[in-house]
Amino acid sequence: MQNIESLVLQLLRSGAMTPEDVAQQLKISWSTANGYLLKLAGEGKVTLTRKGRVNIYQLKTVTANRFQAPRWVKTKPLKQLSDELEQHFPENITAAQMIERERRRA
């Protein structure tokens, strides 16, 4: 028989669940289900979202943490961005000198 943690993860593959949902599905107590869910959240395998007084758990997805730029954004290599920013932020100028320059422009 599979251990409870793997059963909980298997349940969460179908979507987000509350500890009560997990407890009912696995026929275990609410506190046991909540304990396993908290443990999995601590390990980074699931995410916890609080809606009012209810905890909702779901599997942590890798793509959810990756930033994807909108299609209309023109991406540039880091070196090119660095060169463009260098003209606005020269290396040999202090923050105080930059502020003074900006004040003179206004």
C-alpha positions as a Markdown table, in Angstrom:
| # | Residue | x | y | z |
|---|---|---|---|---|
| 1 | Met | 0.0 | 0.0 | 0.0 |
| 2 | Gln | 1.2 | 3.5 | -0.8 |
| 3 | Asn | 2.1 | 5.9 | 2.0 |
| 4 | Ile | -0.3 | 8.7 | 2.8 |
| 5 | Glu | 2.0 | 11.4 | 1.4 |
| 6 | Ser | 2.0 | 9.9 | -2.0 |
| 7 | Leu | -1.8 | 9.5 | -1.9 |
| 8 | Val | -2.2 | 13.1 | -1.0 |
| 9 | Leu | 0.0 | 14.2 | -3.9 |
| 10 | Gln | -1.9 | 11.9 | -6.2 |
| 11 | Leu | -5.2 | 13.6 | -5.0 |
| 12 | Leu | -3.8 | 17.0 | -5.6 |
| 13 | Arg | -3.0 | 16.2 | -9.2 |
| 14 | Ser | -6.7 | 16.5 | -9.9 |
| 15 | Gly | -6.7 | 20.1 | -8.6 |
| 16 | Ala | -6.7 | 22.2 | -5.5 |
| 17 | Met | -8.1 | 20.8 | -2.3 |
| 18 | Thr | -8.8 | 21.7 | 1.3 |
| 19 | Pro | -7.6 | 19.5 | 4.3 |
| 20 | Glu | -11.3 | 18.5 | 4.7 |
| 21 | Asp | -11.5 | 17.3 | 1.0 |
| 22 | Val | -8.3 | 15.2 | 1.5 |
| 23 | Ala | -9.6 | 13.8 | 4.8 |
| 24 | Gln | -12.8 | 12.7 | 3.2 |
| 25 | Gln | -11.2 | 11.2 | 0.2 |
| 26 | Leu | -8.6 | 9.2 | 2.2 |
| 27 | Lys | -10.9 | 8.5 | 5.2 |
| 28 | Ile | -8.5 | 10.0 | 7.7 |
| 29 | Ser | -9.0 | 12.7 | 10.3 |
| 30 | Trp | -8.9 | 16.4 | 9.3 |
| 31 | Ser | -5.9 | 17.0 | 11.5 |
| 32 | Thr | -3.9 | 14.1 | 10.0 |
| 33 | Ala | -4.7 | 15.4 | 6.5 |
| 34 | Asn | -3.8 | 19.0 | 7.5 |
| 35 | Gly | -0.5 | 17.8 | 9.0 |
| 36 | Tyr | 0.5 | 16.0 | 5.8 |
| 37 | Leu | -0.5 | 19.0 | 3.7 |
| 38 | Leu | 1.6 | 21.3 | 5.9 |
| 39 | Lys | 4.5 | 19.0 | 5.7 |
| 40 | Leu | 4.3 | 18.9 | 1.9 |
| 41 | Ala | 4.0 | 22.7 | 1.8 |
| 42 | Gly | 7.1 | 22.9 | 4.0 |
| 43 | Glu | 9.0 | 20.7 | 1.6 |
| 44 | Gly | 8.0 | 22.9 | -1.3 |
| 45 | Lys | 5.9 | 20.2 | -3.1 |
| 46 | Val | 2.6 | 22.0 | -2.7 |
| 47 | Thr | 1.5 | 25.6 | -2.3 |
| 48 | Leu | -0.8 | 27.0 | 0.4 |
| 49 | Thr | -3.4 | 29.7 | -0.3 |
| 50 | Arg | -5.6 | 31.0 | 2.4 |
| 51 | Lys | -9.1 | 32.0 | 1.4 |
| 52 | Gly | -10.7 | 33.5 | 4.5 |
| 53 | Arg | -10.5 | 30.8 | 7.2 |
| 54 | Val | -9.9 | 28.0 | 4.7 |
| 55 | Asn | -6.5 | 26.7 | 3.6 |
| 56 | Ile | -6.4 | 25.5 | 0.0 |
| 57 | Tyr | -3.5 | 23.4 | -1.2 |
| 58 | Gln | -2.4 | 22.6 | -4.7 |
| 59 | Leu | 0.6 | 21.0 | -6.4 |
| 60 | Lys | 3.5 | 23.4 | -7.0 |
| 61 | Thr | 4.2 | 23.7 | -10.7 |
| 62 | Val | 7.5 | 24.7 | -12.2 |
| 63 | Thr | 6.0 | 26.8 | -14.9 |
| 64 | Ala | 4.0 | 28.9 | -12.4 |
| 65 | Asn | 7.3 | 30.2 | -11.0 |
| 66 | Arg | 8.9 | 31.0 | -14.4 |
| 67 | Phe | 8.4 | 34.5 | -15.7 |
| 68 | Gln | 7.2 | 34.6 | -19.3 |
| 69 | Ala | 7.3 | 37.9 | -21.1 |
| 70 | Pro | 4.3 | 39.0 | -23.1 |
| 71 | Arg | 4.5 | 38.5 | -26.8 |
| 72 | Trp | 4.7 | 42.2 | -27.5 |
| 73 | Val | 7.9 | 42.6 | -25.4 |
| 74 | Lys | 11.0 | 42.7 | -27.5 |
| 75 | Thr | 13.7 | 40.8 | -25.7 |
| 76 | Lys | 17.4 | 41.8 | -25.9 |
| 77 | Pro | 20.6 | 40.1 | -24.9 |
| 78 | Leu | 21.9 | 41.1 | -21.4 |
| 79 | Lys | 25.0 | 42.6 | -22.9 |
| 80 | Gln | 23.0 | 44.9 | -25.1 |
| 81 | Leu | 20.9 | 46.0 | -22.2 |
| 82 | Ser | 24.0 | 46.6 | -20.1 |
| 83 | Asp | 25.5 | 48.8 | -22.9 |
| 84 | Glu | 22.2 | 50.8 | -23.2 |
| 85 | Leu | 22.0 | 51.4 | -19.4 |
| 86 | Glu | 25.6 | 52.3 | -19.1 |
| 87 | Gln | 24.9 | 55.7 | -20.8 |
| 88 | His | 22.4 | 56.5 | -18.1 |
| 89 | Phe | 24.4 | 55.1 | -15.2 |
| 90 | Pro | 28.1 | 55.7 | -15.6 |
| 91 | Glu | 30.3 | 53.7 | -13.3 |
| 92 | Asn | 32.3 | 56.6 | -12.0 |
| 93 | Ile | 29.4 | 58.7 | -10.6 |
| 94 | Thr | 28.0 | 58.6 | -7.1 |
| 95 | Ala | 24.3 | 58.5 | -6.3 |
| 96 | Ala | 24.5 | 62.0 | -4.9 |
| 97 | Gln | 26.0 | 63.3 | -8.2 |
| 98 | Met | 23.3 | 61.6 | -10.1 |
| 99 | Ile | 20.6 | 63.2 | -8.0 |
| 100 | Glu | 22.3 | 66.6 | -8.4 |
| 101 | Arg | 22.3 | 66.1 | -12.2 |
| 102 | Glu | 18.6 | 65.3 | -12.3 |
| 103 | Arg | 17.7 | 68.3 | -10.1 |
| 104 | Arg | 19.6 | 70.6 | -12.6 |
| 105 | Arg | 17.6 | 69.1 | -15.5 |
| 106 | Ala | 14.2 | 69.9 | -13.9 |
